[in-house]
Amino acid sequence: MSPYTLLVLLVAAERLAELNVARRNAAWSFARGGREHGGGHYPVMVLLHTGLLAGCLAEVHFGERPFTAALGWPMLALVLAAQVLRWWCVAALGPRWNTRVIVVPGLPLVDRGPYRLLRHPNYVAVVVEGAALPLVHGAWITALCFTAANARLLAVRLRCENAALGLAPA
């Protein structure tokens, strides 16, 4: 198994860990009257993120993309930084963090951790990782396609999340 394949599999394992945390946190939120918003776009998000991982492996393998140190090492550093930011977000939101948009009525917005600096720092991690992970091994087509599709999805997701949090009109 190549180091890049191992990296992509580790990111996949991290995604499964996220889903486990999200499942537990969803139960916590629903037990407190939480309501899910925008569930219709969630399957698209799952498909897109699964496609990112599959695309990384397929393009590198079938496209015979080489590892270029001058690009690969900085992109790996960005992938690792995105993971740190993502889990900082998870820690800051605690049981309110989720892969779905679930809002518990009456809870104030979180303003600690990275949320002191940005309204949606987790999406910064998603954008950075989505571009950087494929580029670790030169999979530029996957990086480009994911980034374009993710931009469209994030536009929907941010409108949904902001409306659910009372930050913007629905």
ZIZIFEN-V350502 format. One record per pair of residues at least 4 apart in sequence whose C-alpha atoms are under 6 Angstrom apart, sorted by the first residue. I is the first residue (numbers start at 0). J is the second residue. D is the distance in whole Angstrom. If there is no record, write none. Layout:
<<I J D> <I J D>>
This chain:
<<17 21 6> <18 22 6> <21 25 6> <21 97 5> <21 98 6> <24 94 5> <28 33 5> <28 103 6> <29 33 4> <32 103 6> <33 101 6> <33 102 5> <33 103 4> <34 101 5> <34 102 5> <35 100 6> <35 101 4> <36 100 5> <46 50 6> <50 54 6> <54 58 6> <54 141 6> <55 133 5> <57 61 6> <58 62 5> <58 138 6> <59 63 5> <59 64 5> <59 138 6> <64 137 6> <66 136 5> <67 71 6> <68 72 6> <71 135 4> <71 136 6> <74 131 5> <74 135 5> <75 135 6> <78 128 5> <78 131 6> <78 132 6> <81 124 4> <81 128 6> <85 121 5> <85 124 6> <89 93 6> <89 96 6> <91 112 5> <92 96 5> <110 114 5> <110 115 5> <111 115 5> <114 118 6> <124 128 6> <125 129 6> <127 131 6> <128 132 5> <130 142 5> <133 138 5> <133 142 5> <134 138 5> <134 139 6> <141 145 6> <142 146 6> <145 149 6> <149 153 6> <153 157 6> <156 160 6> <157 161 6> <161 166 5> <161 167 5> <162 166 6> <162 167 5> <162 168 5> <162 169 5>>
